[in-house]
Amino acid sequence: MEQQVTITLHPSGECFTAPAGQGLLDALRQHGFPLDAPCGGEGICGKCRVLVDNREELACQYVLSGDVTVELPEQAPIRVLTGDADAAADGQHEYVLAIDVGTTTVVAFLSDGKTGRQLSCASAANPQSAYGADVIARIQYELERRDGRMKEEIRACLARLTREAAKTAGIPAEKIGLVSLVGNTAMHHLLLGVDAAPLVKPPYMPSVREAMELPADWLPVSPDARLRVLPNIAGFVGADTVGCMVSAGFDRREKLTLLIDIGTNGEMVLGNRHRRIACSTAAGPAFEGARIRFGMRGAPGAIDHAALTDGGLDCHVIGEGGAKGICGSGLLDAVYALLRGGFVDESGRMRPEAPGPWMTVDGQPAFRLRDGVYLTQKDIREVQLAKAAIRAGIELLLNTMGRERLEVHQVLLAGAFGCYLSPESACGIGMLPRPLLDRVQAIGNAAGDGAKQCALQESDYRRSIALAEKTEFLELASLPEFQDCYVDCLSFDEEEL
């Protein structure tokens, strides 16, 4: 018989058993106590630290051999971009629900199907984050285990958000007659139980690209309710990008527009109603807090903005308390400030010879931001990799379309990071072209807004299908000039681009 060990959680006293030899992280996940593990349990990020019998351990590296007492870290609420915009409705349903399944967060919007008025919204962290910050780690977990855990966890989360949104609005969830849903291709496939293997091998195309209308029988809605899933465009340009295009009215724009959704992947679309080209860049999860020594999501304790002062950096912390780490918008500001102050050169090398609040960590220089929070040389390199991927995507889209930077009439930034970042910092480090600084506009949760429009009006759902079908896809890695362009974009020197 397999030996069982007992895990007791402190201070709640909750207990459960797990087989000896199992990893602690897996045991916690299986019993409803997921921890952040942006690296997918590889022992690299250090985000899953717990106290095991009063000793600090990485849960992903700790193998159970006997009874233990485990103290979990406090889970701070994360800052979720929701929105409260109303939209036009065709009146086909009394109540409709729109869901945006993001890699990091999930949001459900409940609207009056007759008037288009938003009644409530509910949001949560995506529970799949416990299996890795990036979609590749989650796909690999699913392909290795084939246990359906990814689908089960996200569906349970969406069912809970549906009930929560209905309760807040004061209606029975069973009155919801239609649900529309967007998400990137990986979130789409994992949620629907579609084979995700094609996403991680050439030619990296989705198993399903078409829009779908399915029974919504796994959600606590009307028994007759349908699930309206927006189409995907390509391997890593999914239904969320299509939702953004619907919301931004890309099929009605005459002037050249650049749409960017900066997350773990940087999806972008360049064009107008006459022609559109989309691509995806492997921006990596740096701006989501992964692979950064003190990286975290936008939650209390995160440095979310920074500005250069005579003594170093003036950092703002969410919640106004002590700093626990730094989120994407703060990271962008901090790196730009270090460049301006001469603490980092255009190649990305830290310059400890420049007077400032330097520290030595593991024999290497680090720049102190707040007590207990600092940036390392590796952190700067991670930002360079992420910003280079995004900028290379922009340059290659322009080249493919035969257009110049200054021909771009507007730059639309979608998503939470796009909403909170400083355009000055984004242009200052070369992630966005500096000549376009005054043309940058944040458009909030455009993917969710597009999903809402497609729930409220069938005509918008039909628009989403046409937009996806008529948007070209550019596979950046297949371009002969991609590598040279990417390397050029690593520099913080705008003149080299």
QUIURUR-V584804 format. One record per run of one state. SS is the DSSP state (alpha for helix, beta for strand, coil for the rest). FROM is the first residue (numbers start at 0). TO is the last residue. Records with the same first field share a line. If there is no record, write none. Layout:
BEGIN
SS = FROM-TO / FROM-TO
END
This chain:
BEGIN
coil = 0-2 / 10-13 / 19-21 / 30-47 / 52-53 / 58-61 / 63-66 / 71-76 / 78-93 / 101-103 / 112-116 / 125-125 / 131-133 / 145-147 / 169-171 / 183-183 / 192-195 / 200-210 / 215-224 / 229-232 / 234-235 / 237-237 / 248-248 / 252-255 / 262-264 / 271-274 / 281-284 / 288-293 / 295-297 / 299-300 / 309-310 / 317-323 / 326-326 / 340-342 / 344-348 / 350-356 / 361-362 / 370-371 / 401-403 / 407-408 / 420-421 / 428-432 / 442-444 / 456-456 / 469-470 / 473-474 / 478-480 / 490-492 / 496-496
beta = 3-9 / 14-18 / 22-22 / 48-51 / 54-57 / 62-62 / 67-70 / 77-77 / 94-100 / 104-111 / 117-124 / 175-182 / 211-214 / 225-228 / 233-233 / 236-236 / 256-261 / 265-270 / 275-280 / 294-294 / 298-298 / 301-308 / 311-316 / 324-325 / 343-343 / 349-349 / 357-360 / 363-369 / 372-375 / 409-413 / 439-441 / 471-472
alpha = 23-29 / 126-130 / 134-144 / 148-168 / 172-174 / 184-191 / 196-199 / 238-247 / 249-251 / 285-287 / 327-339 / 376-400 / 404-406 / 414-419 / 422-427 / 433-438 / 445-455 / 457-468 / 475-477 / 481-489 / 493-495
END
